[in-house]
Amino acid sequence: MTEKPYNLVAGQSRERLAALSDGVFAVAMTLLVLDLHTPVASTVHNERELLSALLVMAPRLLIYLGSFMTLGIFWVGQQTQLNLIERSSRDLTWIHLAFLAGVTLMPFSTALMAEFITLRSALVIYWANILVLGLILFASWRVAVSYKLLGNTEPELIRAVERRIVVAQTLYAAGAALCVISPLLSLAVIVATQLVYVIGPKAGLLSRI
């Protein structure tokens, strides 16, 4: 019996890749909340001071929620791809590992954005993290298609997966470009894009993409 080359049999388990992805996403989504801290007790003496302290925290809370939605969107996107492929490959597995590396950076870029919310550089780094995730997810889909790793998937569904990623990244890029005017406006558009992809299907906003 001829032994198969290692690279032809390595990294073919779709189930193990999905399990690893679930774990990485779970940790990253948990780490996001660690940047939220309760007001210092010694500075709060009544209801008004507590509400004022919570109001100061509002931007951090908004960025946390936005990043949590972002990771949720990408988790759904990755799981959709993994559900559609029949088996993985060594190349595809490493692409998804690169994708997971981008996922682990989200707590950092989120904390940076929360700490320097009015600075353009922080916004650009935050957006770049989202861009990298989108590009790698798109690359993974193209590899799955070109390597014929999909099951009986209709061509329209293949195009729909690609189109959804491209449209999302275009909207994120448009939002990031607004940092030239105002980082806060840019962040608001990015969060709005996240909301569209979370609640859009229910509201019929994504029926054509």
C-alpha positions as CSV (number, residue, x, y, z in Angstrom):
1,M,0.0,0.0,0.0
2,T,1.3,3.4,-1.0
3,E,1.4,5.9,1.9
4,K,-0.4,9.1,1.1
5,P,1.7,12.3,1.4
6,Y,1.1,14.0,4.7
7,N,-0.3,17.2,3.2
8,L,-3.1,15.3,1.5
9,V,-4.5,14.0,4.8
10,A,-3.6,16.8,7.2
11,G,-6.3,19.2,8.5
12,Q,-9.3,17.5,6.9
13,S,-11.6,17.4,9.9
14,R,-14.3,20.1,9.6
15,E,-15.7,19.1,13.0
16,R,-12.4,19.7,14.9
17,L,-12.0,23.0,13.1
18,A,-15.5,24.1,14.1
19,A,-14.9,23.0,17.7
20,L,-11.7,25.0,17.9
21,S,-13.4,28.0,16.4
22,D,-16.2,27.9,18.9
23,G,-13.7,27.9,21.8
24,V,-11.7,30.8,20.4
25,F,-14.8,32.9,19.8
26,A,-16.1,32.1,23.3
27,V,-12.8,33.3,24.9
28,A,-12.6,36.4,22.7
29,M,-16.2,37.4,23.4
30,T,-15.7,36.9,27.1
31,L,-12.5,39.0,27.1
32,L,-14.4,41.9,25.6
33,V,-16.3,42.5,28.8
34,L,-13.2,42.5,31.0
35,D,-12.5,46.1,29.8
36,L,-15.8,47.2,31.5
37,H,-15.3,48.2,35.1
38,T,-17.8,49.3,37.7
39,P,-17.5,52.8,39.0
40,V,-15.1,53.2,42.0
41,A,-17.2,53.0,45.1
42,S,-15.3,55.8,46.9
43,T,-16.4,58.2,44.2
44,V,-20.1,57.4,44.4
45,H,-22.2,58.5,47.3
46,N,-25.7,58.8,45.9
47,E,-27.9,57.8,43.0
48,R,-27.1,60.9,41.0
49,E,-23.3,60.3,41.1
50,L,-23.8,56.6,40.2
51,L,-25.9,57.5,37.1
52,S,-23.3,60.1,36.1
53,A,-20.5,57.6,36.4
54,L,-22.5,55.1,34.3
55,L,-23.2,57.8,31.7
56,V,-19.4,58.3,31.4
57,M,-19.1,54.6,30.8
58,A,-21.7,54.7,28.0
59,P,-19.1,55.0,25.1
60,R,-17.2,52.0,26.3
61,L,-20.4,50.0,26.7
62,L,-21.4,50.9,23.1
63,I,-18.1,49.8,21.7
64,Y,-18.3,46.5,23.7
65,L,-21.8,45.8,22.3
66,G,-20.6,46.7,18.8
67,S,-17.6,44.3,19.0
68,F,-19.7,41.6,20.5
69,M,-22.1,41.9,17.6
70,T,-19.1,41.9,15.2
71,L,-17.7,38.7,16.6
72,G,-21.3,37.2,16.5
73,I,-21.6,38.1,12.8
74,F,-18.3,36.6,11.9
75,W,-19.0,33.5,14.0
76,V,-22.3,33.0,12.1
77,G,-20.4,33.6,8.8
78,Q,-17.7,31.1,9.6
79,Q,-20.1,28.5,10.8
80,T,-22.2,28.9,7.7
81,Q,-19.1,28.2,5.6
82,L,-18.1,25.2,7.7
83,N,-21.6,23.8,7.5
84,L,-21.6,24.0,3.7
85,I,-18.2,22.2,3.1
86,E,-18.0,18.5,3.2
87,R,-14.4,18.3,4.4
88,S,-11.6,20.6,5.1
89,S,-8.0,20.6,3.8
90,R,-4.6,21.6,5.1
91,D,-4.7,24.9,3.3
92,L,-8.2,25.7,4.3
93,T,-7.5,24.8,8.0
94,W,-4.5,27.2,8.1
95,I,-6.6,30.0,6.5
96,H,-9.2,29.5,9.3
97,L,-6.5,29.5,11.9
98,A,-5.4,32.9,10.5
99,F,-9.0,34.0,10.8
100,L,-9.0,32.9,14.4
101,A,-5.9,34.9,15.0
102,G,-7.8,38.0,13.9
103,V,-10.6,37.1,16.2
104,T,-8.2,37.0,19.2
105,L,-7.2,40.6,18.3
106,M,-10.7,42.0,18.7
107,P,-10.4,42.5,22.5
108,F,-7.3,44.5,22.0
109,S,-8.6,46.7,19.1
110,T,-11.9,47.2,21.1
111,A,-10.0,48.3,24.2
112,L,-7.9,50.6,22.2
113,M,-11.0,52.1,20.5
114,A,-12.7,52.5,23.9
115,E,-9.6,54.2,25.5
116,F,-9.0,56.6,22.5
117,I,-12.5,57.0,21.1
118,T,-11.8,60.5,19.6
119,L,-8.6,59.5,17.8
120,R,-8.6,58.5,14.2
121,S,-5.7,56.1,14.6
122,A,-7.6,54.0,17.1
123,L,-10.7,53.9,14.8
124,V,-8.5,52.8,11.8
125,I,-6.9,50.0,13.8
126,Y,-10.4,48.9,15.0
127,W,-11.7,48.9,11.4
128,A,-8.5,47.2,10.1
129,N,-9.2,44.3,12.5
130,I,-12.7,43.9,11.0
131,L,-11.3,44.2,7.5
132,V,-8.7,41.4,8.1
133,L,-11.5,39.2,9.4
134,G,-13.6,39.9,6.3
135,L,-10.8,39.3,3.9
136,I,-9.7,36.0,5.4
137,L,-13.3,34.8,5.5
138,F,-13.7,35.7,1.9
139,A,-10.4,33.9,1.0
140,S,-11.5,30.8,2.9
141,W,-14.7,30.6,0.9
142,R,-12.9,31.0,-2.4
143,V,-10.4,28.3,-1.5
144,A,-13.3,26.0,-0.5
145,V,-15.0,26.6,-3.8
146,S,-11.8,26.3,-5.9
147,Y,-10.7,23.1,-4.1
148,K,-14.2,21.6,-4.6
149,L,-14.7,21.1,-0.9
150,L,-18.4,22.0,-0.9
151,G,-21.2,19.6,-1.0
152,N,-24.2,20.0,-3.3
153,T,-24.3,23.8,-3.0
154,E,-26.2,25.8,-5.6
155,P,-24.2,28.4,-7.5
156,E,-26.6,31.1,-6.3
157,L,-25.8,30.3,-2.7
158,I,-22.1,30.3,-3.5
159,R,-22.4,33.8,-5.0
160,A,-24.7,34.9,-2.1
161,V,-22.0,34.0,0.5
162,E,-19.4,36.1,-1.4
163,R,-21.8,39.0,-2.0
164,R,-22.7,39.2,1.7
165,I,-19.0,39.5,2.7
166,V,-18.2,42.1,0.0
167,V,-21.2,44.2,0.9
168,A,-20.5,44.1,4.6
169,Q,-16.8,45.1,4.1
170,T,-17.9,47.9,1.7
171,L,-20.2,49.3,4.4
172,Y,-17.5,49.0,7.1
173,A,-15.0,50.8,4.8
174,A,-17.5,53.6,4.1
175,G,-17.9,54.0,7.8
176,A,-14.2,54.0,8.5
177,A,-13.7,56.6,5.8
178,L,-15.9,59.0,7.7
179,C,-13.2,59.2,10.4
180,V,-11.8,62.0,8.2
181,I,-14.8,64.0,9.4
182,S,-15.3,62.6,12.8
183,P,-14.1,59.4,14.5
184,L,-17.4,59.3,16.5
185,L,-19.5,59.6,13.3
186,S,-17.4,56.8,11.8
187,L,-17.9,54.6,14.8
188,A,-21.6,55.3,14.7
189,V,-21.8,54.1,11.1
190,I,-19.8,51.0,11.8
191,V,-22.1,50.1,14.7
192,A,-25.2,50.8,12.5
193,T,-23.7,48.3,9.9
194,Q,-23.4,45.8,12.7
195,L,-27.0,46.3,13.7
196,V,-28.1,45.9,10.1
197,Y,-26.4,42.5,9.8
198,V,-27.9,41.4,13.2
199,I,-31.5,42.5,12.9
200,G,-31.6,43.2,9.1
201,P,-32.8,39.7,8.0
202,K,-35.8,40.0,10.3
203,A,-36.6,43.5,9.0
204,G,-36.1,42.5,5.4
205,L,-33.1,44.8,5.0
206,L,-30.8,42.1,3.7
207,S,-33.2,40.4,1.4
208,R,-31.2,41.2,-1.7
209,I,-27.7,40.6,-0.4
